[in-house]
Amino acid sequence: MSNISAIEPKELWKNFEALNAVPRPSKKEERVIQFMKKYGETLGLETVVDHIGNVIIKKPATAGMEDRQTIVMQSHLDMVHQKNADTIFDFDTEGIRMIVDGDWIHAAGTTLGADNGIGVASIMTILESKTIEHPAMEALFTIDEETGMTGALELKGGFLTGTILLNLDTEDDNELTIGCAGGIDITATGTYKEKDMPADHTPYTIKVSGLNGGHSGMDIHKGLGNANKIMNRILHMLDHEVRICVSSVDGGSVRNAIPRESSALITVPTAQIETMEEYAVNLASVIISEYSYTDNDLEIEISQTVGTPKVMDDHSQINLIYALYACPNGIYRMSPTIEGLVQTSN
C-alpha cells in the first residue's frame, strides 16, 4: 500500500503522489499537460502551454529578491513506461501503484516514474511554498524527453526569459552537475524469408525474466544483465548444439532502459529434444550463476509448446544471431581524465 503522505517532506511526496496518479507515458502526455496547466492556474500563477505541449509556470520573486537574475527550473513530464510480463497494467489509463517498503518507494510491477517525477514534484513544492525565498522563477515542464527530447527541441525563442537554468533530472543529492551526456540511436532494419517449420521439428518457447533492468546511462556500469543479450547467447549456443530454427524474438521496450525481459519462439529437431533440454538446463544454470550477484531473481524458462510456426531462412538467422552477438553491451570506455566516469557505453 502507498502511505507516501506520511513521509517527510510531506509537501514533496504529496505532489509526487498526485503526479503519479496521472497517466503520462512518453508521447501520450495530454492528461499530465492539463494537470500541470490546472495546477499552475489554481495557484494563481501565469501558466502557458506552448504549441508542442511544454508547460511554463511563472512565479514572481519573493520580497527582497526582485533584483536577482530570473532562474529557470526544468523537469520533464513523461516517464519510461515499462512493466513486467506478468503485470496487468495500462499506462495510458492508470496511475502508478506505489508501494512504501521501509526507506524505499517502488511500484507494483512497473516503472515508478521518479525519472523525472521527483523533479517535477520538487518544482511544484517550490511553486506553492510561502516560505522558500527565491528570485523570479520560470518552471519549465517539457514533454517526450525519454523517447526523443521533442519538447526541448521544439522550444521557441522568447518562451523563456531566465538566464540561469537548473535541470532537476538527476539522482544525486547535494550535487550540481555542469554538462550533459550525449546519446546516439541506431535503427537497424533488414529483410528475411520465412519458411515452414521443418516437419521433424518441435516448437519451444524461451523466456528470460526477473532481471533488475535500469537506466541505460546511469546504471550501465553496474554489470546488470541485458535480457536481449542473454537471449541471443542462448539462441547462439543452442543453434551450435542442435541446429535450431528461430521463429521470433521479442525483448526490451524503450531506448534508454536496460532490457529486463525477452522471449523467443524456436523449433528443435524432434530427435534431439533430450539432448537440447539437457544442454539448455545446464546453460541456464551457468548464466543464472553468472548473474547471481547483480540479478539474483533471473529466471530462464525453456518449455515445449504447440503449433507449426513459420521460421527464418537459415542465412538470415545466422546473420541475425551473429549481429546481435557482436553488439557491444555495457561499458565501452571509461574516461581517461575523470575517475569513475563512464565515457562511452551501449
N, C-alpha and C positions, 0 to 999 in steps of 0.2 A: 504493500500500500504506500501511497505518497502522503507523507506528512511534512512536506517541504516548508510549509508556512511556519513551522516551529523552529527552523534553522536561522541562525544569525549570519549576516544582517537580514532581518525579515523582509525589508523593502526589496532587496535584490532578488531573493528567492521567490517572493510573491510575483514579481514581474516575470521571472523566468518560467514560473508555473503557468501564468496567464498566456505567455507567448507560446509555450509548448502545447497549449490546448487548441492552437490554431494550425491546421494543416499547412505546410509550407515547403513541399519538395521543390527542388530546382526546376525552373521553367513553369512552375504552377503556383506562383506566389500571389495570385489575385486576392485571396482571403486575408493573408497577412498584410498586404499593402493597405487594404481597407481597415484592418485592425489598427495599424500604426497611424493612419490618417485620422481615424476617430479618436485615438489616444491623444494625439497632439492637440486636436481641436477641443477635446474635453478639458485639457489643461489650460485652455485659453491662449495657446501659443500659435504663432504663424506657422502654418503647415502647408507644404506644397508637394504635389506628386508630379514628376516630370513625364515626358512623352513615353518613356520606356518602363516606368513604374518605380523608379527610385523615389524615396520619401525624404524630405528635409524638414526638420522641425527647428525653428529658431527661438532661442531664449535670450532675453536681454541680460546684460551684465548685472551682477549684484552690486549693491551700494559700495562705492569706493574702488570698483574695478573697471569703471567705464573707460578709462584711458588705456587699458591694456589691449593687446592685439586680439582680434577675434580668432577663436580656435574652432577647428572642425573636428568632431569626434565621429568616427566612421566604423560601422559594422555591417555585415551582410545579413539579409533576411532569410535566405534559403538555407536548406540543410541537406546533407547527404541522406538519401533515403534507401537504407539497406535493412533487410530483415533476415532472420534465419529461415531456412526452408520449411521448418515445421511451425512457423509463427503465422497465424491468420491475422492480417493487419492490412488496412488500406490507407496508404499515406495521403491519398487525395481527399479523404473524408474524415479521418480520425486524428485526434490529438494524441501526442505521445503518452504512453502509460509509464509513469516514472515510479521508481522504487528507491526508497532510502534504506541503505544497508550499512549501518554503522557510520563511518565517516565518508562513505561513498554514495553517490547517486547514479543509478543506471536505469536503463529502460528494459521493458519486458520483451526481450527477443528482437529488438530493433535498435537502430542508432538512437542516441539520446538527443541530438540536436544542440549540444553545448557549443559546437562549432557551427555557427557563431552566436548561438542564442544567448550565451552568458555575456557576450559583448554587448548585444542589443539590450539585455536586461540591465547591464551596468549603466548604459547611457540613459535608459528610461529612469533609473533611480536618481540620476543627477538632474534630469529634466524636471522631476516632480519635487525635488528637495527644496525645503525652505531654509536650510541651514548651511549647505555647501556653498562656499564663496567661489566665484568664477567670473572671468570676463565674458563678454558676449560670446555665445556659442551657437554653432550650427551642427545639429545632429543629422548625419547623413546615413541613411539606411539603403544600401544597394541591393540589387536583385541578381540572381543567377551567377553568384561567384563560383560555385562549385563546379559548374559544367561549361564555363566559357567566359567569365568575367564580363558578361553582357552589360550589366548595369554600369560598371566602372567605365567600360569602353564607350558607352553611349552618353556619358555626361557631357553636357554642352557648356561652353564658356559662359561665365556670368551667373551660373546656377549657384555658385558658392562665392562668398566674399572673404572668407577667413584666409589667413596667411600661414597658419600652423595647422597641420593635420596630424591627429593621433588615431592610428588604426588599432582597434581593440580585438583583432583576430589573432590571439596568441594564447598560449597555455601556461606561461610562466609568470608567477607573481613577482613584484618588486624588481622588474627588469624593463628597460627600454631598448628596443631594437632599432638600429639605423640600417636600413637596407631591406632587401626583399629577395626571396628565392625566385628563380625563373623556372619555367616548365615548357616542355615541347610534347605535343601529341603526335603520335604516328598512327595513321589508319592504314592497315594493310588489307587489300582485297585480292581475291583470286577466284578462279573457276575450277570446278571439278566435275567429273562424270559419275553419275550414280550407276550402280549395277545391282542386280538381285542378290540377296543373301545366298551364298552357296548352299546347295541342298544338304550338304553334310555338315552344316554348322548349327550351333545352338546359341540363341541370344542371351547376353548377360548385361546387367546394369552395374556400374561402378559409382559409388558416392564417396566424396571426400567432404567431411563436415567437422564442426567443432573447433575450428581454428579461431584465434583471437581477432584476426584482421587488424586493422589500424590505419592510420593516415599514411599515404604513400610518401610523404615528406618527413613528417615529424617522428614517425615510428620505424622508418626504413632501416635504421642502424641496429635494431633490436634482434635481428635474425629471425623474425616471425615467419611462419610458414605461409606460402603462397599456394592456394588451392589449385590454381591453374597449372603451376609448375609441378606440383606433386602429382596431379592427374596425368600430365603429359609424361612424367617419369614412369608412371605405372604402365601407360599405354606402350611406351617405348620398350620397357622390359618384357612385357607380356608378348609383344609382337616378335621380339627377338627369341622368346622361348617357344611359342606355339603358333606364330603367324596368325594373329587375329585380323578381323576386319572391323573398321570403325564406321559406325552409322552416324553418331552425333556426339558433340562435346559442348557443354554449356557451363560457364563458370564466371564468377565475378559480376559486378554490376556497374560501378561508376569509376571514372578515370583516376580518381585520387584516393581510392580505398584499396588496401591490400586484400585480394580475394579471400573470403572465408570459406566458401563452399564451391564445389564443382561436381558435375555429374556427367556420365558418359554412357552411351549405349554401344556395345560391341557384339560381335559374334565370334564364336570359338569353334574350331573343329571338334565335332562331337566325339571323335575317337580320342581326343586329347584332353577331355574335360577333367579327368582325375589329375593329370599332370599339371594342368593350368591351375586348378583350385589349390593344390598343394603348394605350388610355386607362389601363387597370389597371397596366400595366408602368410607365408614366410616373408615375402616382400613387404606386406602391410606391417608386419611386426617390426621389421627393420626400420621402416620410415617412422612409425609411431615412436619408436625408441629414440630416434634421432631428434625428434621434436618434443621429447618428454619434459624438457625444461622450459621452453618458450611457449609451447601449445599443448599442455597436458590433457586437454579434452579432445584431441584429434581422434577422429574415427574414420576408418576406411572400410566400406562395406562392398562386397562383391557377391552378387546373387543372380541366380538364373531367372530368366523371365520368359515371356511367351511372345509369339508374333513372328513375322518374317520381314524385318525392316530392310529398306534399301541401305546399301553401304557404299563407301567411297571406292573409286577405282584405285588400284594398287599404287600407281605412280603418284597421284595426288596425296594419298595417305602418307606415304613415306616423306614427301616434301613437307607436309603439314607438321608431322611429328618432329622431324629434324629441325624445322624452322623454329618451332616453339622451344625445343630443347636448347637451341643456340641462343635464345633471347637472354640477355643478362637480367639478373634479378638481385635486388639488394644494393649494397654499396658498390659503386664502380670506382670511385676515387675519393680519398679523404683530402681535405685542404692541406697543402704543404706549409701554410703560413699561420693558420688558426687552429690551435689544438682542439681536437674533438669535433670539428666541423665536417659534416659530410658535404663534399663539393659537388659530386655527381652521383646520381643513383637512378635506378629504374625499378 
